[in-house]
Amino acid sequence: MIRLATSALALAAGCWSAAAAADTLIDNIQGVTIDEDGEIDNFTGLVIGDDGRIKDVLDRRDKRPRDVDFQVDGDGRFVIPGMIDSHLHVMGLGFAAITLDLSDTNSLAEAQAKIAEYAAANPGRRWIIGRGWNQVKWGLGRFPTAAELDAVVADRPVWLERVDGHAGWANSAAMRIAGVTDATADPAGGRIERVAGSRKPAGVFVDAATGLIAAKVPEPRPADRDLALQKAQEILLRNGVTAAADMGTTIEDWQSYRRAGDSGWLKIRIMAYAAGTGAMELIAGPRPSPWLYDDKLRLNGVKIYLDGALGSRGAWLKRPYADDPDNTGLPLLTGSQLRNLMSRAALDKFQIAVHAIGDAANGEVLSAIHELAGTYEGDRRWRIEHAQIIDPADIAKFGGRGIVASMQPVHQTSDRLMAEARLDPARLEGAYAWKSIADAGATLVFGSDAPVEAPDPFAGLAAAFTRQGADGQPFGGWRPEEAVSRERALAAFTSDGAYAAFAEGRFGRLVEGERADFVMIDRDPLLATPDELRATRVLETWVGGERYYMAGNATEDAPANTSAQ
């Protein structure tokens, strides 16, 4: 028998979770973790103290303690550290779950039908909002238009974010409300797509131009935000993710996280990076926040955007796009602005995470890090988020200075054909160059960028060592020399993910003294074929010695009476 949580809400929902009120032995398991040298270590049992920390890691020959209060028979299941997603958007994932999601659409017509169906099913919503469209996946060869949205919803405004979050699609009603006309100029760092041969806005807004429409969308209520957080946690725990680096945390997001922590329903660990230096100061003040709620929440630093995304041709390149010879992308900051923002954060010891996708953007942030590191000494762990397209001549700059390359394996498999169209072969030499960047000396960590991609770490693991998509293409892997080993991939989703967020020693490795964050799965991640790995079933997810998810029976310690606007 194991302990049951006594939350009235959990009991009302008919759900349960094992609470760490006394010592617990998790026995008869096939444990896999990463040691201090990055090597695989195995174990067969865990002793968890009443504080949710690991008291002992047991091998087969070790005697089992007799004085534990509770014992769980793992039935020979595989146990790995809780997966750490080093780059996602927690609230974006939650809102994607409670608004219109177009990520599964494969054509413009399919998207139009889904939008029309959603609008008809929600007649009371003042705005139709959602995300996930991808004109590349649709094979459209262009951006969609306002007229194509008007054809299905004309009576109220519609605003739909592109899958990467770097562009938005509006109907005519939304543009009227925003006051966008032929006379509206492109904002700095943004672009309004125009009808060919005219100044008329076509309906798609790229990067900074998205603010023209987004500013008019009604803000979610606190109850809506709490519901989104609840949904995000459910999704992450179901996928075996116990900790997440939240990239672009707003004060409203932070307040939702604090409400969850204060009320006892914050389950995952959130390492937050503020949405700009203004939000950084507002949330944390003069220094990064302390760890809160038993290491479940901390404001680590700040997220800075330097360019856009490859899919919307906003990624900043050194030379024009191969399929758009007049376009080199959209630098969102000048070199001086970037350095000023980095200096402002570094001065107060906030960790800096810079979004850089194109080779010009990556070259600029690498140069800035090397310039500033002499002034802001100490253990900084400068983060570059995405690091997708690197000039091969710049890869060596990832060595030294404690740089962390935060990359997403599934982006390579999703973007492969688009990258080949957008870039010439020479630039592909430095595309999604995981192994080269790690070999140069950077700490390599992996994530999903959810909701851009599904927050499935096992799909990420499979992509990391095969360079192939779920369809097995291309044969032998795309640029297979940049694949990493299974062991390095697992470390990038666990121990190195903790290190990248200054959380080493707290969680990530399943060793004595760390938080008991682990996942029970139905197969060996080090021996499964890529297809088998992608089909991994998460059986149980534990955070801090509490079981928050069990296949077929997840806990629901969440806020009551919440609803989406």
Solvent accessible surface area in square Angstrom, and as a share of the most:
residue,aa,sasa,rsa
1,M,198,0.88
2,I,31,0.16
3,R,17,0.06
4,L,95,0.47
5,A,14,0.11
6,T,123,0.71
7,S,41,0.26
8,A,81,0.63
9,L,74,0.37
10,A,1,0.00
11,L,110,0.55
12,A,88,0.68
13,A,52,0.40
14,G,60,0.58
15,C,18,0.11
16,W,57,0.20
17,S,1,0.01
18,A,1,0.01
19,A,26,0.20
20,A,19,0.15
21,A,77,0.59
22,A,22,0.17
23,D,28,0.15
24,T,2,0.01
25,L,2,0.01
26,I,0,0.00
27,D,20,0.10
28,N,76,0.39
29,I,4,0.02
30,Q,86,0.38
31,G,1,0.01
32,V,5,0.03
33,T,5,0.03
34,I,3,0.01
35,D,45,0.23
36,E,154,0.69
37,D,122,0.63
38,G,34,0.33
39,E,105,0.47
40,I,47,0.24
41,D,71,0.37
42,N,91,0.46
43,F,5,0.02
44,T,27,0.15
45,G,0,0.00
46,L,0,0.00
47,V,10,0.05
48,I,1,0.01
49,G,3,0.03
50,D,89,0.46
51,D,78,0.40
52,G,2,0.02
53,R,76,0.28
54,I,3,0.01
55,K,102,0.43
56,D,61,0.32
57,V,45,0.26
58,L,6,0.03
59,D,74,0.38
60,R,188,0.69
61,R,219,0.80
62,D,58,0.30
63,K,189,0.80
64,R,68,0.25
65,P,45,0.28
66,R,236,0.86
67,D,117,0.60
68,V,28,0.16
69,D,85,0.44
70,F,55,0.23
71,Q,99,0.44
72,V,14,0.08
73,D,84,0.44
74,G,1,0.01
75,D,98,0.51
76,G,24,0.23
77,R,78,0.28
78,F,38,0.16
79,V,0,0.00
80,I,0,0.00
81,P,1,0.00
82,G,3,0.03
83,M,0,0.00
84,I,2,0.01
85,D,5,0.02
86,S,0,0.00
87,H,0,0.00
88,L,0,0.00
89,H,41,0.18
90,V,0,0.00
91,M,10,0.05
92,G,26,0.25
93,L,12,0.06
94,G,0,0.00
95,F,41,0.17
96,A,12,0.09
97,A,50,0.39
98,I,25,0.13
99,T,23,0.14
100,L,4,0.02
101,D,51,0.26
102,L,1,0.01
103,S,46,0.30
104,D,86,0.45
105,T,1,0.01
106,N,86,0.44
107,S,40,0.26
108,L,22,0.11
109,A,70,0.54
110,E,76,0.34
111,A,0,0.00
112,Q,35,0.16
113,A,65,0.51
114,K,61,0.26
115,I,0,0.00
116,A,37,0.29
117,E,123,0.55
118,Y,38,0.15
119,A,8,0.06
120,A,81,0.63
121,A,75,0.58
122,N,32,0.17
123,P,107,0.68
124,G,71,0.68
125,R,55,0.20
126,R,155,0.57
127,W,26,0.09
128,I,0,0.00
129,I,54,0.27
130,G,9,0.08
131,R,19,0.07
132,G,3,0.03
133,W,0,0.00
134,N,32,0.16
135,Q,8,0.03
136,V,57,0.33
137,K,94,0.40
138,W,22,0.08
139,G,65,0.63
140,L,45,0.22
141,G,81,0.78
142,R,111,0.40
143,F,28,0.12
144,P,1,0.01
145,T,39,0.23
146,A,6,0.05
147,A,70,0.55
148,E,33,0.15
149,L,0,0.00
150,D,40,0.21
151,A,81,0.63
152,V,47,0.27
153,V,5,0.03
154,A,64,0.50
155,D,120,0.62
156,R,33,0.12
157,P,13,0.08
158,V,0,0.00
159,W,14,0.05
160,L,0,0.00
161,E,73,0.33
162,R,6,0.02
163,V,19,0.11
164,D,24,0.12
165,G,39,0.37
166,H,21,0.09
167,A,1,0.01
168,G,0,0.00
169,W,0,0.00
170,A,0,0.00
171,N,0,0.00
172,S,34,0.22
173,A,10,0.08
174,A,0,0.00
175,M,19,0.08
176,R,166,0.61
177,I,87,0.44
178,A,20,0.15
179,G,49,0.47
180,V,13,0.07
181,T,73,0.43
182,D,73,0.38
183,A,93,0.72
184,T,27,0.16
185,A,70,0.54
186,D,67,0.34
187,P,40,0.25
188,A,102,0.79
189,G,17,0.16
190,G,6,0.06
191,R,53,0.19
192,I,2,0.01
193,E,40,0.18
194,R,52,0.19
195,V,66,0.38
196,A,100,0.77
197,G,93,0.89
198,S,56,0.36
199,R,125,0.46
200,K,115,0.49
201,P,9,0.06
202,A,14,0.11
203,G,0,0.00
204,V,0,0.00
205,F,0,0.00
206,V,0,0.00
207,D,12,0.06
208,A,46,0.36
209,A,0,0.00
210,T,29,0.17
211,G,36,0.35
212,L,55,0.28
213,I,0,0.00
214,A,46,0.36
215,A,83,0.64
216,K,102,0.43
217,V,26,0.15
218,P,39,0.24
219,E,123,0.55
220,P,42,0.27
221,R,106,0.39
222,P,85,0.53
223,A,35,0.27
224,D,3,0.01
225,R,25,0.09
226,D,14,0.07
227,L,24,0.12
228,A,0,0.00
229,L,0,0.00
230,Q,29,0.13
231,K,66,0.28
232,A,0,0.00
233,Q,4,0.02
234,E,34,0.15
235,I,29,0.15
236,L,0,0.00
237,L,5,0.03
238,R,118,0.43
239,N,34,0.17
240,G,0,0.00
241,V,1,0.01
242,T,2,0.01
243,A,0,0.00
244,A,0,0.00
245,A,0,0.00
246,D,5,0.02
247,M,3,0.01
248,G,21,0.20
249,T,0,0.00
250,T,47,0.27
251,I,48,0.24
252,E,74,0.33
253,D,13,0.06
254,W,11,0.04
255,Q,87,0.39
256,S,0,0.00
257,Y,0,0.00
258,R,82,0.30
259,R,81,0.30
260,A,0,0.00
261,G,12,0.12
262,D,101,0.52
263,S,81,0.52
264,G,59,0.57
265,W,14,0.05
266,L,7,0.03
267,K,9,0.04
268,I,0,0.00
269,R,1,0.01
270,I,0,0.00
271,M,1,0.00
272,A,0,0.00
273,Y,0,0.00
274,A,0,0.00
275,A,49,0.38
276,G,25,0.24
277,T,22,0.13
278,G,53,0.51
279,A,19,0.14
280,M,0,0.00
281,E,76,0.34
282,L,118,0.59
283,I,22,0.11
284,A,22,0.17
285,G,26,0.25
286,P,96,0.60
287,R,117,0.43
288,P,24,0.15
289,S,12,0.08
290,P,94,0.59
291,W,39,0.14
292,L,36,0.18
293,Y,58,0.22
294,D,102,0.53
295,D,8,0.04
296,K,24,0.10
297,L,0,0.00
298,R,44,0.16
299,L,0,0.00
300,N,2,0.01
301,G,0,0.00
302,V,0,0.00
303,K,4,0.02
304,I,7,0.04
305,Y,85,0.32
306,L,0,0.00
307,D,0,0.00
308,G,0,0.00
309,A,4,0.03
310,L,4,0.02
311,G,3,0.03
312,S,0,0.00
313,R,56,0.21
314,G,0,0.00
315,A,0,0.00
316,W,54,0.19
317,L,3,0.01
318,K,92,0.39
319,R,114,0.42
320,P,58,0.37
321,Y,2,0.01
322,A,59,0.45
323,D,55,0.28
324,D,44,0.23
325,P,101,0.63
326,D,141,0.73
327,N,22,0.11
328,T,52,0.30
329,G,10,0.09
330,L,28,0.14
331,P,56,0.35
332,L,46,0.23
333,L,33,0.16
334,T,79,0.46
335,G,23,0.22
336,S,78,0.50
337,Q,89,0.40
338,L,0,0.00
339,R,48,0.17
340,N,100,0.51
341,L,54,0.27
342,M,1,0.00
343,S,26,0.17
344,R,76,0.28
345,A,0,0.00
346,A,0,0.00
347,L,118,0.59
348,D,23,0.12
349,K,122,0.52
350,F,4,0.01
351,Q,8,0.03
352,I,5,0.03
353,A,0,0.00
354,V,1,0.00
355,H,3,0.01
356,A,0,0.00
357,I,8,0.04
358,G,0,0.00
359,D,4,0.02
360,A,10,0.08
361,A,0,0.00
362,N,0,0.00
363,G,9,0.09
364,E,41,0.18
365,V,0,0.00
366,L,0,0.00
367,S,37,0.24
368,A,0,0.00
369,I,1,0.00
370,H,57,0.26
371,E,104,0.46
372,L,22,0.11
373,A,10,0.08
374,G,46,0.44
375,T,98,0.57
376,Y,31,0.12
377,E,127,0.57
378,G,67,0.65
379,D,88,0.46
380,R,35,0.13
381,R,15,0.06
382,W,6,0.02
383,R,2,0.01
384,I,0,0.00
385,E,0,0.00
386,H,7,0.03
387,A,0,0.00
388,Q,9,0.04
389,I,1,0.00
390,I,2,0.01
391,D,38,0.20
392,P,65,0.41
393,A,84,0.65
394,D,11,0.06
395,I,23,0.12
396,A,81,0.63
397,K,76,0.32
398,F,0,0.00
399,G,19,0.18
400,G,50,0.48
401,R,115,0.42
402,G,45,0.43
403,I,2,0.01
404,V,0,0.00
405,A,0,0.00
406,S,0,0.00
407,M,2,0.01
408,Q,4,0.02
409,P,0,0.00
410,V,20,0.12
411,H,10,0.05
412,Q,0,0.00
413,T,33,0.19
414,S,69,0.45
415,D,21,0.11
416,R,42,0.15
417,L,118,0.59
418,M,19,0.08
419,A,0,0.00
420,E,73,0.33
421,A,53,0.41
422,R,12,0.04
423,L,3,0.02
424,D,38,0.20
425,P,108,0.68
426,A,65,0.50
427,R,13,0.05
428,L,20,0.10
429,E,88,0.39
430,G,0,0.00
431,A,0,0.00
432,Y,3,0.01
433,A,0,0.00
434,W,1,0.00
435,K,82,0.35
436,S,38,0.25
437,I,0,0.00
438,A,10,0.08
439,D,85,0.44
440,A,33,0.25
441,G,53,0.51
442,A,9,0.07
443,T,35,0.20
444,L,8,0.04
445,V,0,0.00
446,F,0,0.00
447,G,1,0.01
448,S,6,0.04
449,D,10,0.05
450,A,0,0.00
451,P,21,0.13
452,V,22,0.13
453,E,33,0.15
454,A,70,0.54
455,P,11,0.07
456,D,39,0.20
457,P,5,0.03
458,F,5,0.02
459,A,23,0.18
460,G,2,0.02
461,L,6,0.03
462,A,0,0.00
463,A,1,0.01
464,A,0,0.00
465,F,39,0.16
466,T,18,0.11
467,R,0,0.00
468,Q,33,0.15
469,G,13,0.12
470,A,80,0.62
471,D,107,0.56
472,G,30,0.29
473,Q,89,0.40
474,P,31,0.19
475,F,194,0.81
476,G,48,0.46
477,G,9,0.09
478,W,17,0.06
479,R,52,0.19
480,P,73,0.46
481,E,95,0.43
482,E,10,0.04
483,A,21,0.16
484,V,8,0.04
485,S,59,0.38
486,R,53,0.19
487,E,70,0.32
488,R,90,0.33
489,A,0,0.00
490,L,2,0.01
491,A,7,0.06
492,A,0,0.00
493,F,4,0.02
494,T,0,0.00
495,S,14,0.09
496,D,45,0.23
497,G,1,0.01
498,A,1,0.01
499,Y,74,0.28
500,A,0,0.00
501,A,0,0.00
502,F,57,0.24
503,A,0,0.00
504,E,80,0.36
505,G,50,0.48
506,R,84,0.31
507,F,3,0.01
508,G,6,0.06
509,R,50,0.18
510,L,3,0.01
511,V,38,0.22
512,E,121,0.54
513,G,36,0.35
514,E,4,0.02
515,R,20,0.07
516,A,0,0.00
517,D,6,0.03
518,F,0,0.00
519,V,0,0.00
520,M,1,0.00
521,I,0,0.00
522,D,58,0.30
523,R,62,0.22
524,D,29,0.15
525,P,5,0.03
526,L,34,0.17
527,L,145,0.72
528,A,7,0.05
529,T,68,0.40
530,P,40,0.25
531,D,97,0.50
532,E,81,0.36
533,L,1,0.01
534,R,47,0.17
535,A,62,0.48
536,T,19,0.11
537,R,136,0.50
538,V,12,0.07
539,L,20,0.10
540,E,7,0.03
541,T,0,0.00
542,W,1,0.00
543,V,2,0.01
544,G,14,0.13
545,G,0,0.00
546,E,52,0.23
547,R,11,0.04
548,Y,17,0.07
549,Y,25,0.10
550,M,54,0.24
551,A,23,0.18
552,G,84,0.80
553,N,41,0.21
554,A,31,0.24
555,T,4,0.02
556,E,54,0.24
557,D,20,0.10
558,A,7,0.06
559,P,31,0.19
560,A,66,0.51
561,N,153,0.78
562,T,31,0.18
563,S,59,0.38
564,A,29,0.23
565,Q,76,0.34
